[in-house]
Amino acid sequence: MKQTATLYRMHTKEHICPYGLRSKDLLERKGYEVDDHKLSSREETDKFKDKHGVETTPQTFIDEKRIGGYDDLRAVSYTHLTL
């Protein structure tokens, strides 16, 4: 059974966050099934950031624990073989 990661990333008509794409790719390469939540407006993104007390997206959660943004995810992937 694959592990699941939840990813929140900005994806609007005007902008697709490159770090969100990188996070999704990294998780999939590590064998995770990604529950991909696309934040489709600035308002939706700001509401998400306020709710979770973060300043940026994307944000990744594994086992309901916030890993953080792309740089945090990448750092964790280097220190753990399977995240």
WOZI-V139116 format. One line per field, one symbol per residue. psi: psi as a letter, one per 30 degrees, with the letter a starting at -180 (. if undefined). A space follows every 10 residues. Layout:
# WOZI-V139116
psi = ???
This chain:
# WOZI-V139116
psi = kklkkkkklk jlefkjkefe eeeeeeeefg gkkkjjjjjg leeeeeeeee efhlflllkk kkhgkkeaae eeeeeefffk eg.
